[in-house]
Amino acid sequence: MPFSRKSALWLSAAGLLSGAFACTQPLTESTAAQLTEQRRLATPDSSGYERRAPQDLNGIGKYYLGRQIAHVMGHEGASWLERADRQQEEGTDILLRELRLKPTDVVADIGAGTGFFTFRISPLVPQGKVLAVDIQPEMLTALRDTRERLRATNVVPVRGTTDNPNLPARGVDVVLIVDAYHEFDHPREMMRAIRNSLTPTGRVALVEYRAEDPNVPIKRIHKMSIAQARREMTAIGLQLTDSIESLPQQHLLIFQRR
């Protein structure tokens, strides 16, 4: 039975924002088929996109400003997000420290997944809140269950879409995107919406594996260079204000409104 456009868009929720799993693991057959169908039906609606044969089979036939967009994985990869060695491997404690959060900050965790970062940020902003954004209902259900168990009353699960995280206009102090941006089907639209969500002093913290370092054991398509990240953020009106290189394998790039 052919998919309706509504069904195809829903199927794209099979993991767009919980992309870290796809960096080292293959797609399941069902998830790959669903994503391929959705992407075939979608029509780019902003400049900077082109469609051509994948240069890397780990990516889709869609490019943004010369960068091939990577395949993604869905909620099937939830356990990988909570793997025991993640803290040491990625230096997650260092990342949280480098964010320099204030107790009153409103933080958006884009592609929150199981809430690995959400529930570590929550106690750091006791007078603020954490908007845990995901497009997968399974992930949002898990987030709500954990919120109740931990009594993390300042965590607010948010259902996003493939082109809009549904954040409040000019209401977010820090937007955190960890190893997910390179897999957004609609990076231009997503980042425009994120830019519009920032307060006048708001920041986007973009975390991606370093493409400049061949020793980082991640597929090339799942890495980003500073130059490419800056190019894509500049296109929607964000400027690089800091490049923090204290993480073991990833860039931590801070962007603000121009």
Residue pairs with C-beta under 8 A, 6 or more apart in sequence:
3 11
3 37
3 38
3 41
5 41
8 37
8 38
8 41
8 42
9 38
9 161
9 162
11 34
11 35
11 37
11 38
12 34
12 35
12 38
12 39
12 42
12 135
12 162
12 185
13 74
13 135
13 136
13 137
13 162
14 31
14 34
14 35
14 72
14 74
14 75
14 136
15 21
15 22
15 31
15 35
15 72
15 73
15 74
15 75
15 76
15 77
15 136
16 72
16 111
16 135
16 162
16 180
16 183
16 184
16 185
17 110
17 111
17 112
17 113
17 133
17 134
17 135
17 136
17 160
17 180
17 184
18 72
18 73
18 74
18 75
18 77
18 78
18 81
18 111
18 113
18 114
18 134
18 136
18 139
18 180
19 70
19 72
19 73
19 111
19 179
19 180
19 182
19 183
19 222
20 77
20 80
20 81
20 113
20 178
20 179
20 180
21 73
21 76
21 77
21 80
21 81
22 70
22 71
22 72
22 73
22 77
22 183
22 222
23 179
23 209
23 218
23 219
23 222
24 80
24 218
24 219
25 73
25 77
25 80
27 35
27 71
27 73
28 73
28 76
31 73
31 74
31 76
32 71
35 60
35 71
35 72
36 60
38 185
39 60
39 61
39 62
39 185
42 185
42 186
44 51
44 62
45 186
45 189
46 186
46 188
46 189
47 188
48 64
48 65
48 188
48 235
49 62
49 63
49 64
49 188
50 62
50 63
51 61
51 62
51 63
52 61
52 63
53 61
54 60
54 61
54 68
55 68
56 68
56 219
56 220
56 221
58 70
58 71
58 219
58 221
58 222
59 68
59 69
59 70
59 71
59 221
60 68
60 69
60 70
60 71
60 185
62 68
62 69
62 185
63 69
64 187
64 188
64 232
65 228
65 231
65 232
65 235
66 228
67 182
67 224
67 228
67 232
68 221
69 182
69 183
69 184
69 185
69 187
70 182
70 183
70 219
70 221
70 222
71 183
72 183
74 136
74 138
75 136
75 138
75 139
78 113
78 114
78 138
78 139
78 142
81 113
81 114
81 116
82 114
82 116
86 92
86 116
87 93
89 248
89 249
90 247
90 248
90 249
90 250
91 246
91 247
91 248
91 250
92 116
92 117
92 120
94 246
94 247
95 178
95 207
95 247
95 250
95 252
96 117
96 120
96 121
96 124
98 244
98 246
98 247
98 252
99 174
99 176
99 205
101 107
101 121
101 124
101 125
101 174
102 125
102 128
102 173
103 124
103 125
103 126
103 127
103 128
104 125
104 127
104 128
105 125
105 128
105 173
105 174
106 125
106 128
106 129
106 131
106 171
106 172
106 173
106 174
106 199
107 121
107 125
107 128
107 129
107 130
107 131
107 172
107 173
107 174
107 175
107 176
108 130
108 131
108 133
108 158
108 165
108 167
108 172
108 174
108 175
108 176
108 194
108 197
109 115
109 117
109 118
109 121
109 130
109 131
109 132
109 133
109 176
110 133
110 160
110 165
110 175
110 176
110 177
110 180
110 194
111 133
111 134
111 177
111 178
111 180
112 118
112 132
112 133
112 134
112 139
112 143
112 157
113 134
113 139
114 139
114 142
114 143
114 146
115 132
115 142
115 143
115 146
115 147
115 155
117 176
117 178
118 130
118 132
118 143
118 155
119 146
119 147
119 150
119 152
119 155
121 130
121 176
122 130
122 150
122 152
122 154
122 155
125 154
126 154
128 154
128 173
129 154
129 155
129 156
130 152
130 154
130 155
130 156
131 156
131 158
131 167
131 172
132 140
132 143
132 155
132 156
132 157
132 158
133 158
133 159
133 160
133 165
133 166
133 167
134 140
134 143
134 157
134 158
134 159
134 160
135 159
135 160
135 161
135 162
137 159
140 157
140 159
143 155
143 157
144 157
146 152
147 153
147 155
147 157
158 165
158 166
158 167
159 166
160 166
162 184
162 185
162 186
162 190
163 185
163 186
163 189
163 190
163 193
164 189
164 190
164 193
165 190
165 193
165 194
165 197
167 175
167 193
167 194
167 197
168 197
169 196
169 197
170 196
170 197
170 198
170 199
170 200
170 202
171 197
171 199
172 197
172 198
172 199
172 202
173 198
173 199
173 201
173 202
173 203
174 202
174 203
174 204
174 205
175 194
175 197
175 198
175 202
175 203
175 204
175 205
176 205
176 207
177 204
177 205
177 206
177 207
178 207
179 207
179 208
179 209
179 222
179 250
181 187
181 206
181 208
181 224
182 208
182 221
182 222
182 223
182 224
183 222
184 190
187 232
188 232
188 235
188 236
191 204
191 232
191 233
191 236
191 238
192 236
194 204
195 204
195 236
195 237
195 238
195 257
198 204
198 256
198 257
200 257
201 256
202 256
202 257
203 241
203 254
203 255
203 256
204 233
204 238
204 254
204 255
204 256
205 252
205 253
205 254
206 229
206 233
206 251
206 252
206 253
206 254
206 255
207 247
207 250
207 251
207 252
207 253
208 223
208 224
208 229
208 250
208 251
208 253
209 216
209 218
209 222
209 223
209 224
209 249
209 250
209 251
210 216
210 223
210 225
210 249
210 250
210 251
211 220
211 223
211 224
211 225
211 228
212 225
212 226
213 249
216 223
216 249
218 249
224 251
226 240
226 243
226 251
226 253
229 240
229 251
229 253
230 240
230 253
233 239
233 240
233 255
234 258
237 257
237 258
238 255
238 256
238 257
238 258
239 255
239 256
239 257
239 258
240 253
240 254
240 255
241 254
241 255
241 256
242 253
242 254
243 251
243 252
243 253
243 254
244 251
244 252
244 253
244 254
245 251
245 252
246 252
